Amino acid sequence: MNGIGAIIIGDEITLGRRQDKHFAKIVELLAARGLTLDWALYHGDNRERLADVLRRSFASGDIVFSCGGIGNTPDDHTRQAAAAAAGVDLVLHPDAEHEIRARYAEIGREVTDYALDMGRFPAGSRIVPNPYNRIPGFSRGDHHFVPGFPQMAWPMIEWVLDTCYADRFNRRPSA
């Protein structure tokens, strides 16, 4: 069985402006299912370095949860780094577009290209539903990319675990 890793992304974390809450929660979510975290990495918002990390991570065959950097602000580079690491283009995912348009209709806002950028994922990705505000994350292979906001990220990680990896629950001895 391959390992399970976490990449927690954001200059606000690496520069100490915000405390990470993801590491402990990911450990907790995995433990509740009889799984363990094998490794974790904190990474800033440098796109090229992140692409290098993701290239190695994609090649590892590990299950990886990546938290942060998938929005559309100038410091969000995770979607672009993942596409570069996979050697594919960013494309507007039709299911993500549907969810973004539905969310914007719910809040009475016009959908702009800027808003749709949040649904541009590496070609071949699948969406990860976001029950908080419908703006999805994405999965590429066994890598799962969710927002940095805990109220969004944690239910999305639970959904991935319960939807994609239930067959692995309680198969590994805990430490």
N, C-alpha and C positions, 0 to 999 in steps of 0.2 A: 504494500500500500504506500502510495506517495505521501509526502508530508503535507502539513498545512501551515501556511505562512500568512503574515499580515504586513502590509505596507501602509504606514500612516503618514500622510502627505500634508505639508503646509509649512511655509516659513513661520507662520504664527506659532507653530509647535516647536520647531527647531530653534527659533530665536527666543523662546521662553515667554512669549506674550500671551499664550493660552496653554492651559494644562491639557494634556491628552487624557481623554476618557475612554477611547476605543480599546486600548490594549486589554485593560481589566475586563471590559464587557465582552470582548471576543473570547477571552479565556473562559468566562462564565457561560456564554452561549454554547461553546464547544463542550465544556464539561457536562452541561445539562444533557448532552446527547452522547456522552461517553467518548468524546473526542478530545484531543489535546493539540495545542498550538506548538509547532516545532520550531518556529523562528518568527522574529518580528524585526522590522526595519523602520526607522523614522527617516523621512526624506523631505528636503526643502522643495521649493517650487521651480528648480532649474530643469527646464524641459530636456535638454540633451543628456544630462546625468540621469534623469528619471527614465528616459528611453533606454539607456544602457542597462540600468537596473532591471527594467521590465524585459529586455531581451534575454538576460540571464534567467530571470524568473520564469518566463514562458518556456524556455528550454529545459527547466528543471522537472517539469511534469507535476509539480506541486499544485495543490489547491491553494489559491491566494485570494485574500480579501484586501482590497485596496480602498482606503477611506480618504476622501478629500480630492479637491482639484478638478472635479468634473463639471463645474458650473461654467459660466461664460464671462467671468470677470477677468481683467488683464493678467492676474497672477494664477489663473487656473490653466494648467498645461497637461493634466493627466490624460485627457482624451487624445490630444495630439501626440503625446509621448507614447501612448499605447499603440496608436496607429503606426507611428514610426518604428516601434519595436517589432510590430507584426509585419511590417513591410507592405501595408495596405493604406488606402485613402480613407479619410473621414467621409462618411455618407450619412444623409438624413435617413434614419431608420423609420419606416412607415408606421410602426406601432408607437414609437416615441413621438412622432409627429401627431398622431391621433391623440395621445395622452396630453401633450402640451396644448393642443388646440382645445381639448375638452376642459382642461384646467383654466385656461384663459377665458373661455366662455363662462365658466362658473364664477369667476371673479370680475367679469365684465370688462376685460382688457383686450385690446387689439393684439393679435399675434404678429410679431415682427420677425424679420430674419434673425435678429439678435436673439430673440426668444427661442427660435427653432434651432439655433446653434447648440442648445443644450441637448438636442436629440441627434446630433451628428456624432456617430460612433465609428470606430474602426470597422471597415467592411467585414461582413460575416458575423457581426456581434448579435447577441440576443438581448432583449431588455430585461431589467430587473425592476419589477413594479415598485412604486413608491406610494404606500398608503397614506402618507402624510399630505402630499400636495400633488401627486400624480406625475411629477417630473421624474422620469425613470433614470435608473442607473443602467449599467450594461455588463454583460458577461462576454468574454471571448475565451473559448475553451474552458478551462477550470480557473480562470481569473475573473474575479467579480469586483466591479468598480461601483462604489456607492459614494454619496456625498459625505462631506466632513461633519455635517450637523448630526449629532447623535440621535435626535428624535426621528430623523429620516433613515439614517444608516442602520441602526440596530434592527428595526423590523424588516428591513430589506435583507440583511444578513441572515436573519432567522428564516425568511422565505426561501433564500437560496439553499440553506442547509436542509430544510424540510422538504423542498421540492427536488433537489438534485442529489442529495447525499444520504437520504434516510437509510439506504441499504448498508451504510457504514456505521450507523449508530451502535454504540455499546459493543463494538468488536475489538477494541484496543484496550488492553489493561491500563488503568490509570496509575499514575506515579504515586 
